[in-house]
Amino acid sequence: MTYIRRSVSFNSEDPDQAALLDHASKRKNFSGYVKRLIQRDMERGGQAEIKAEVKPEAKSAPIKVAVTGKTRWVNDGSRGIKR
């Protein structure tokens, strides 16, 4: 039997990623948990909604972006960001 490993990195200094890490760490079987998330995504046709928040450096409100299976470009006035 051949096992293939994929690692997931979390930036503990990023509040959003730290929250993800905290949530995932409560699971007894991280590998199984991730596999079930992937399975649900596949069952939905691989069109899982991805939410991203862009925090501009300028003094303006954050731009919230919802992406569903496609690449979108966001421009906060100073630069384009691919999400």
Buried (B, 14 or more C-beta within 10 A) or exposed (E): EEEEEEEEEBEEEEEEEEEBBEEBEEEEEEEEBBEEEEEEEEEEEEEBEEEBEBEBEEEEEEBEBEBEEEEEEBEBEEEEBEB
